[in-house]
């Protein structure tokens, strides 16, 4: 299996594999190949809660070729041979990607992709018309054709992949900060986003990227921060700015928020024990997007704490996911909801 992660976090990916008893073998910028003796079935791997991989390519084939056409022909042969009578009547993902840090490798992948589609149209015209270059939204297992270049003449391809839901998001010129992209990405992982009529509390809101994201969807936002709001969040009619300490803010008796947002530049245990725990135990919110900075904390140890039986995230009726997003740096993003929502 090939675990594709954000470039620079291969060591974390290898350590996460070890947490599940798997062994990391070869690796490169943005990818780690699992080389465990007696590797577990793919079904077992896809049922585990992964944080760092954006995509896991299951049972990939490896192909070598010096020319664009040679690689494209092999990939078409592999794809067509793997159909084995399977009928494709709906749009399917055909995604080409390349390892980071190698000048020209993305151009090489794009050239092979173009040649692949040319050959596929000649061989399987109807199937080729249904191919799309985008990954499906959300988390889970997807069927399609996933191609990853680790070098100019070496490519790995798989019919099935587990997807973590991470993806690059489009910026908004009115968004007051880059962090806007993180919450936009987090909605796709959770499979839900704020709606008109819902109420969001954004703890540590300034300069307002997350508040703006919810408000532009019609939600009412209580933005809690002593700092100023900027850009599209400033004076937005859907945003009420309360100049208060995020750690001291509590809802009024009987008040329930549809969403809790929290993206504080604080030690993660401070956030977990002084915000996450009281808000979840108190039942003050239905859903949440919480960003934890792990710059000075071991993220693998932090994940163990989050999954511990006694931690509030383990409470009955709670569904949650943790991801290292495309737009995260040294951060882990938690998304979740309670059953009664």
Number of C-alpha atoms within 10 A of each C-alpha: 21 25 24 27 26 22 14 14 19 22 13 17 26 21 17 21 19 14 12 12 12 19 19 22 12 11 18 16 18 21 29 25 19 19 14 15 8 7 14 11 10 16 11 9 17 17 11 9 13 22 21 26 27 23 23 27 25 22 16 19 15 15 17 14 15 10 12 19 17 16 23 24 17 16 26 19 15 17 18 16 10 12 11 8 8 8 8 14 9 9 13 21 18 20 17 20 17 25 20 18 12 12 8 12 19 19 12 17 25 16 14 21 23 14 18 22 19 15 19 22 13 10 14 13 13 13 17 20 14 14 18 15 13 12 19 17 15 19 18 15 18 17 14 20 22 25 23 22 21 21 17 20 16 14 22 21 24 24 21 18 25 23 24 28 24 28 23 12 14 10 12 14 9 14 21 21 19 13 16 23 23 23 28 21 21 30 18 17 27 22 13 14 17 20 16 12 11 16 22 28 28 28 26 23 28 25 23 28 29 32 35 29 23 28 25 17 15 17 23 23 27 21 28 25 22 15 16 14 22 18 16 21 28 19 12 17 11 19 24 17 24 17 15 15 13 22 15 10 14 12 13 8 7 6 10 16 18 20 24 25 24 25 23 19 11 12 14 21 16 13 21 17 13 14 20 19 15 14 19 20 13 11 13 20 23 20 25 27 24 23 26 24 21 18 12 9 13 10 20 16 9 15 14 11 13 17 12 11 11 10 14 19 22 14 13 9 12 17 15 17 19 23 23 24 29 20 20 19 14 14 18 21 22 22 23 22 22 18 11 7 10
